[in-house]
Amino acid sequence: MKALRKNGKLLLIVLVALLAIPILLLVAVILLLLSPIPVGLRFRYDGASALRLIIAFFHMQLLPKKPMTRKQAEKAAAKKAKKQEKKAKKAAKKAEEKKKQQAHSLIAKPEPEAPAEPKPKTSVRDKLEGLIPWAKLGVRFVGEFFHRRLCVRRLNIRVALANSDPAKLAMSTGRAWEILGIAVPILEQGFRIKERRLNVYPDFTAKKTDVEAELQIRLILGGLFWMALRYGFRALKLFLSRKFRKKATKTAPTEETAPAKAS
């Protein structure tokens, strides 16, 4: 019987491996085909905001949303009505179940509950120590993602400041350039910026401040996949090491008390 069980387990492992290998190969081929494709976003503001998703040579408008046609509006209204009907049915079912439970609790006598075992309390310090490695891993991931993988292809900002008082207008222009002088080095340290055009100037004839901005970012999928794989393995390694440590700390006191009992 033992030999049969062992053979059965071996056969199951072989079958799982045979099924998993082609699936993994298919996933690897799909990832290889998708890896050179660039994905990006283009944001533009000139009184009204516009956002586009760029996948290779395809552009898709996200903002502002295109107005729906008559058929699309009818379909959306029908979907909304169906959702409302489903919610109403669920609410009615829950109300019926509550009534039944209340009636059953009045008829049936409540059984005495066994006292729950007190759970070991973990201190705030232990919780923070457990979160530190995860925080470090997250900071590394974010830093590598923004500095190496994400590319700012275009960053254009044009601000025409307006004010009725020329002295105040000159002061606000100087402050704006001071802020830009502080912000630009920080941005260049955190991001790879290919094209940058920043212009702030006073407009003595305008009645209202005019702002124009354009931001285009790009990311290659292959770099993101490779990064997700590396940090995924690191996260799994950290999780397993913490799990084994917890098991070791639980079994340690039982092993110490065992010889004491025997003596």
C-alpha positions in Angstrom: 0.0 0.0 0.0 2.8 2.4 0.9 4.5 1.7 -2.4 1.3 2.4 -4.3 0.8 5.7 -2.5 4.3 6.7 -3.3 3.9 5.8 -6.9 0.6 7.7 -7.1 2.2 10.8 -5.6 5.1 10.6 -8.1 2.7 10.2 -11.0 0.7 13.2 -9.8 3.9 15.4 -9.5 4.9 14.3 -13.1 1.5 15.1 -14.5 1.4 18.5 -12.8 5.0 19.2 -14.1 4.0 18.2 -17.7 0.9 20.5 -17.6 2.9 23.4 -16.0 5.8 23.4 -18.4 3.8 24.2 -21.6 1.8 26.9 -19.7 5.0 28.5 -18.5 6.5 28.3 -22.0 3.4 30.0 -23.4 3.5 32.7 -20.8 7.3 33.2 -21.5 6.6 33.5 -25.2 3.8 36.0 -24.7 6.0 38.1 -22.4 8.9 38.0 -24.9 6.5 39.2 -27.7 5.1 42.0 -25.4 8.5 43.1 -23.9 9.6 45.5 -26.6 6.3 47.3 -26.8 6.4 50.9 -25.3 3.4 52.1 -23.2 3.0 55.8 -22.4 0.7 58.5 -21.2 0.4 62.0 -22.7 -1.2 64.8 -20.6 -2.0 68.3 -21.9 -3.5 71.3 -20.2 -4.4 74.5 -22.0 -7.6 75.6 -20.2 -9.0 72.1 -20.5 -7.2 68.9 -19.6 -6.6 66.0 -22.1 -5.2 62.6 -21.4 -4.1 60.0 -24.0 -2.9 56.4 -23.6 -0.2 55.5 -26.1 0.6 51.8 -26.9 3.2 51.5 -29.6 1.6 53.4 -32.5 -2.0 53.3 -31.2 -3.5 56.3 -29.4 -6.5 56.1 -27.2 -8.3 59.2 -25.7 -9.0 58.8 -22.0 -9.9 62.5 -21.2 -12.2 64.2 -22.1 -14.5 61.3 -22.7 -16.2 61.1 -26.1 -20.0 61.8 -26.0 -22.0 58.6 -26.2 -24.2 57.8 -29.1 -27.9 57.1 -28.7 -27.4 53.3 -28.7 -24.6 53.5 -26.2 -26.7 55.7 -23.9 -29.6 53.2 -24.1 -27.3 50.3 -23.3 -25.8 52.1 -20.3 -29.3 52.9 -19.0 -30.4 49.3 -19.4 -27.2 48.1 -17.5 -27.9 50.6 -14.7 -31.5 49.4 -14.4 -30.4 45.7 -14.2 -27.8 46.5 -11.5 -30.5 48.3 -9.5 -32.8 45.3 -9.8 -30.1 42.9 -8.7 -29.3 45.2 -5.7 -33.0 45.3 -4.7 -33.3 41.5 -4.9 -30.2 41.0 -2.8 -31.5 43.5 -0.2 -34.8 41.6 0.0 -33.0 38.2 0.4 -30.9 39.6 3.2 -33.9 41.0 5.0 -35.7 37.6 4.7 -32.6 35.8 6.1 -32.4 38.2 9.0 -36.0 37.7 9.9 -35.5 33.9 9.8 -32.4 34.1 12.0 -34.2 36.3 14.5 -37.2 33.8 14.6 -34.8 30.8 15.0 -32.8 32.6 17.8 -36.1 33.2 19.7 -37.2 29.6 19.5 -33.8 27.9 20.0 -32.0 28.3 23.3 -28.5 29.8 23.1 -25.7 27.2 23.8 -23.0 28.3 26.3 -19.9 29.4 24.3 -16.5 28.0 25.3 -14.1 30.6 26.5 -11.7 31.7 23.7 -8.0 31.1 24.2 -6.1 34.4 24.7 -3.9 35.2 21.6 -0.3 36.2 22.2 0.0 40.0 21.9 2.7 41.4 19.7 4.3 44.7 20.7 4.4 47.7 18.4 8.1 47.5 18.3 7.9 43.9 16.9 5.3 45.0 14.3 7.5 47.9 13.2 10.6 45.6 13.0 8.6 43.3 10.8 7.5 46.1 8.5 11.0 47.6 8.0 12.3 45.0 5.4 9.1 45.3 3.4 9.4 49.1 3.5 13.0 48.9 2.3 12.0 46.6 -0.6 9.1 48.9 -1.6 11.4 52.0 -1.6 14.0 50.2 -3.8 11.2 49.1 -6.2 9.8 52.7 -6.4 13.3 54.2 -6.8 14.3 51.9 -9.6 10.9 52.2 -11.3 10.9 56.0 -11.5 14.7 56.5 -12.1 15.5 53.7 -14.5 12.4 52.3 -16.1 10.1 55.3 -16.4 11.2 57.9 -19.0 9.8 61.5 -19.2 10.0 62.2 -22.9 8.5 65.7 -22.7 7.9 68.2 -19.9 6.7 71.6 -21.1 5.3 74.2 -18.8 4.4 77.8 -19.9 3.0 80.2 -17.3 2.0 83.8 -18.2 1.4 85.6 -14.9 -1.1 88.5 -14.7 -1.6 91.1 -12.1 -2.9 94.7 -12.1 0.1 95.8 -9.9 3.4 95.6 -11.9 5.5 95.5 -8.7 3.6 92.5 -7.3 3.7 90.9 -10.7 7.5 91.2 -10.8 7.8 89.7 -7.3 5.5 86.7 -8.1 7.6 86.0 -11.3 10.8 86.0 -9.3 9.2 83.6 -6.7 8.0 81.3 -9.4 11.5 81.1 -10.9 12.9 80.4 -7.4 10.5 77.5 -7.0 11.4 76.1 -10.4 15.1 76.4 -9.5 14.5 74.2 -6.5 12.1 71.7 -8.1 14.0 71.1 -11.4 17.2 69.5 -9.9 14.9 67.3 -7.7 13.0 66.1 -10.7 16.1 65.5 -12.7 17.5 63.3 -9.9 14.3 61.3 -9.6 13.4 61.0 -13.3 15.0 60.6 -16.7 13.9 63.7 -18.5 14.7 63.9 -22.3 13.1 67.2 -23.2 12.3 70.0 -20.8 10.9 73.5 -21.5 9.9 75.7 -18.6 8.9 79.3 -19.1 7.4 81.7 -16.6 7.0 85.3 -17.6 4.9 88.4 -16.7 2.1 89.5 -19.0 1.2 93.1 -18.2 -1.7 93.2 -20.7 -3.5 90.0 -19.6 -6.3 90.1 -17.0 -5.9 86.4 -16.0 -3.0 84.1 -15.5 -2.6 81.6 -18.4 -1.1 78.1 -17.8 -0.2 75.6 -20.5 1.4 72.2 -19.6 2.4 69.1 -21.4 3.7 65.8 -19.9 4.5 62.7 -21.9 5.9 59.6 -20.1 6.9 56.2 -21.6 7.6 52.8 -20.2 8.9 49.7 -22.0 7.0 46.5 -20.9 10.0 44.3 -20.9 11.8 46.3 -18.3 8.7 46.3 -16.1 8.3 42.5 -16.5 11.9 41.9 -15.5 11.7 44.2 -12.6 8.4 42.6 -11.3 10.0 39.2 -11.6 13.1 40.2 -9.6 11.3 42.0 -6.9 8.6 39.2 -6.8 11.3 36.7 -6.0 12.8 39.0 -3.4 9.4 39.4 -1.7 8.8 35.6 -1.8 12.2 35.0 -0.2 11.5 37.6 2.5 8.0 36.1 3.2 9.4 32.5 3.5 12.3 33.6 5.7 9.8 35.4 8.1 7.5 32.3 8.1 10.4 29.9 9.0 11.5 32.3 11.7 8.1 32.3 13.3 7.9 28.5 13.2 11.4 28.3 14.8 10.4 30.7 17.6 7.2 28.7 18.3 9.0 25.3 18.4 12.0 26.6 20.5 10.3 26.7 24.0 8.8 23.3 23.5 12.2 21.8 22.8 13.7 23.4 25.9 10.9 22.1 28.2 11.0 18.6 26.8 14.2 17.4 28.7 12.9 19.1 31.9 9.8 17.0 31.8 11.7 13.8 31.1 14.0 14.4 34.2 
